[in-house]
Amino acid sequence: MSGDKFLSDPNLAPTRTETATWLNYYRAMQRIRNLEERLIELNEDGAIPGFMHLSLGQESVPVALSAHLRDEDTITLTHRSHAQAIAKGMAPSALLAELLGLDNGICRGRGGSMHLADTSIGILGANGIVGAGLPIAAGSALAHKLDRSDNISTAYFGDGALAEGVFHECFNLCALWTLPCLFVCENNGWSEYSPSDSQFRGSLKQLAAAFGIDYHFIDGADVVALAEIAGQLVSSIRSTSNPQILEVSVVRLHGHHAGDTQAYRDADDLAAAKLRDPITLLRARLLEAGLQSSIEKIDTAVGKEINAALATARTGSAPNFSLTEVYAT
């Protein structure tokens, strides 16, 4: 399956089990979308300190991957981390409190949007430095191998990381030592404010071949097909310990960061991106399967869940910073 593009067949009538799975994907993506849309409102109200980068349009990737990961499997996140964290199991209230800078946040208000972490469920941390999660993921993969477990490490990264030196070093080590690491590239076509092809000369597929690592590509607009290949790759890594590379073509529906007006982006490009929204496309598939009532129930339930999570988050207090939390005594 190396290098192939996997697409599920929309012409085949889904089974009851399949539609239940599709509804789970829809619910998971809607939780992320609803939460981030709420974050936009909070940011506009001045309630969130610091920078914030959103995953609107890219929710299918962590949802599809996390469907096959355990708490013991480790992941490293990018600066665009909310979707990746929630999909792996981080509580929305803990994430919201963290971004509000409150003590009941997942990092007690110290980390903010770009430094989310929860080691109890394998989230080793987000990072504001491009590609900085890759060596952490590689080290975790080495630990899994030394422990003789079948746990795996997953490194999320964007196409902007391809030119980073540490990226090549991690590929080399994982290939040399056959480390159980899944490299997942969320390629949205933009490196901050510039088209990706203006930032890097080669391609991820070429790099994979250079290091002898199996490479796979898929359109992230189809979360069902993406989850299928994700399951195959996770299973393969568990059984062989060989690293794998998965490049997912996604769309960025929002700017690089909150407040980015995207004046540099062509209007036709934005319009085309909306047509590949994975939530909209899955919703259409569910409607064709006669599941409108189920969709409406999920939308209502998710809205109530995020409202409740935000109310819980706001009960927190401001952090009481102490040097004892920074330095060992």
N, C-alpha and C positions, 0 to 999 in steps of 0.2 A: 504493500500500500504506500510505499515511500513515494512522495511527490504527488500523489493523487489528490484530487479535489472531491470530497465526499459531499453529496447532496441527497437528502432523503426524498423519496418519491411521493409528491403530494397527490398523485393520482390513485394511490392505493388507499382503500378504506381503512381507517385506523381501528384497532381493536380497543376493547374497553380498558385494558391495561395500558395501552399506548396513550389514550386520551387522558387517563389519570396522571400519567407521567408528564404529558404536555401541560396539564393544568398546574402541576407542581413547578414546572419551569416558569410558567406565566406568573404564578404567585411570587416566586423568588425574584424575578426581574422587576415586577411591579413594586415590591417592597423597596428595592434599591431606587427605582425611579421616583417613587413617592417621597422617599427620604431625601433624595438629593434636590428635588423640587422645593421641599421645605427648607433645605439648607440655603437655597438661592434667596428665599424670602428673608431668612434670618440674617444673611449676609447683607442684603439691601437695607435691613433695619439697623445695621451696625452692631449686631449681637455677636458676631464671630470675629475674633482677632486673627490677624495674619492672613496669609495666602490660602486659597482653597481651589483645588482642581477637581473637576467633575467628570463622571464616567457616562453621561447620557449618550446612548447609542452603542455603548460597549458592554452592556450588562450581560450579554449572552456568554461571554468568555468565562468569567469566574463562576457563573451559575452552572454552566456545562461541566467545567472541571471539578468543582466542589461536589457535584453529584456523585463522584467516584473517589473522593478523598476521605480519610479518617481523621479523627482528632490528632492521632499520632503522626500523621503525615505533616510535614512542615512546608510553609510557603513564605516567600518574601514578596513584599508589595512594592509598587511604584509610588511616585508622588500622587498619582491618580488612584487612590487606594480604597475609597469608601466601598465600592462595589465588591472588590476582592475580599475585604474584611467581613462584610455582612454575609456574603455567600459562604464563607468558611465557617460562620457561626457566631460572629461577634454580635452582641445584643445591641439593637438600634439605640436604646436609651443610653447605654454606655458610650457609644460612638457620638451621639448627639451632645452628651454632657462634656465629652472631651473637646469637641469643637467649640463649645461655648466657654471653655476654659474653666470648668468647674471640678471640684475635688472628687465628685462621684463619676468622673470620666474614666475610661478604661486605663488611661495612664495618669489618672488623678489630675488632669488638666495641664500636665507638663508637656505633652507631646503635640497636641493639635492635629490638624488634618494630615500633615505629611510624616507623622511619626507614630502612627497607630500600631499597637502590638498587643498580643494576648497569647503568651506561650502555653497556656492551659489547653488551647485548641490548635496549637501548631503555628500560630501567626508570629513569625520571628521579627516582624517589623516592617514598616514602610520607610521610605527614604527620599529625601529631597534631592539627593545627588544622583544624576543620571547613571544608571547601571550599577549603583552601589549595592543593590540587593543580590546581585549575581554571585559574588564570592561568598556571601553568607549562605546562600542556597547550596553552593558547591561544598562548603564546609559541613553543612548539615547532612548532605548526601553522603559524605565520607563517614560521618558519625553513624548514620543508619547502616552503612556497609560494615563498619567495624563492630557494630552491635549484632550483626548477623540477623537483622530483622528484615521483613519485606516492606518496611515503610519506605516512602519515597519523599523526595524534596521537589518542590515546584518553584521555579523562578519566573515571576511575571516581569516583563520589561517591554518598553515601547520601541518603535523603529528608530527613535533618536539615539538609542544606546549602541547601535551597530558600529559606530565609529570609535567607541570607547575602548582603550587598551585592555581594561580589565575584562571586558566581554570576551576577547580572544583568549586571554589567559585561562578563563574559566572553561571555555570550550575545550581547550587543550588538556587541562587536568582531568576533566570529566571523561574525555575520550581515552586518555592514557590509563586511567585507573578504573575504568568502567564503573562510574559512580551512578547510582540510581536517581538521576536528576531529570526532570522534565522542564525544558526551556520553552516558555510560552510567550511569543511575541504578539502583542496587541498592536497591529499595524494600522493606524488610522490615517496614514498618508501625510501627517503633519509633524514636523519637529518644531514644536512651539509655534512660531509664526511663519515658518517657511515650509514649502513642499519637501517631503522626505527625500525625493530623488535629487534635490539640489544640495543635500547634506552628506550623502554617502555614495561612493562610486560603484560598489558591488551590490550583492544581494545576499540575503540570509541563506538562500538555497545554495549559492556558491560557497559560502563559508562552511555550511554543513558538510558539503562534499570534501572541502579541503581538510576538515578534521575527521572525516569518516564517521559522522553521526547521521543517523537516519533523519530525514527531513520530511515534513508533511505540511500541506497547505489546505486551508478551507475558508470559505466565506462565512464570516460570523453572523451574517444576517439570518441564517438558519440554525437556531439553537438546538433543534432536534438532531440534525446531522452532526453538529459540533459535539454534542454530548456523546454521540455514538463513537466518533473517532477518539474522543477523550478517554472513554472507557477502555477502548482497545489499547491505547498507549499506556495508560496507567497499569493495566494488567500485564502488558509486556515488560514494563520496567520492574514491576514486582517480581516477576519470574526470572528475568535475565540480568537485572542490575545495569543494563545498558542504557546510557542517556538517550533521550529523544528530543527532537526539536519540532514544535508545532507553531506555525505562523498563521495567524488569524487576521483576515482582512475585515476591519471594522470601520464604522463611521463615527466621527466626532460631531455631535449635534450642538455642542456648546463650545465656547471659546477655550483657549488654552487654560485660562484661569477665570475665576469669578470676576466679572467686570470687563472682560475682554470683548470689545465690540466687533471683532473680526472684520475690521475695515479692509484688511489685506486679502480677504477671501471672496472669490467670485460668487455672485448670487446664485448662478446656475449650479455651482458645486454644492452649496447649502441645500438647494431644492432637491438635488439628486440624492444627497445624504438622507434626507427625511424619508425617501422611498425605500431605504434599506434599514429602517429602524427595526431591530429584531422583535421588539414588543408588538409593534403594529402588525408585522407579518405573522407572528404567532397568533395574535388575536384573530386575524382574518382566517387562519387555518382552523382555529377552534370554533369560530362562527360557522364555517362550512360544515363542521362536524356536528352542528346543532347544539352547541354548548353555551348559548348566550346567557342563560340563567346562571350557570356556574361562573361565567366570567363576571357578571354583575355582582354576585355574592363575594367573589374574591376582591374585586375593586372596593367594595364597601368595607370588607373586613380589614384590608390592608390600610385603608384610610384611617380607620379607627385605631389600628395597631400603632401607626406612626404618631397619631395624635396623643395616644396614651404614653408612648415612649418619650415624646417631647415634654409632656407634663411631668413625667418621672425625672427626666434629665434636669429640668428647671428647679427641682427641689434641692439640688446640690448647692454648696457654698463655695466661695472663692478659696483657692488653695492657700494653705498657710506654709509658705516655703521655709525650709530649714536646711542648713548645711549638712545635717546628719543624714539627709536623704541623698546627698551628692558624694560625700567623702566617707570612707570606711573609718571606724574608730576602733 
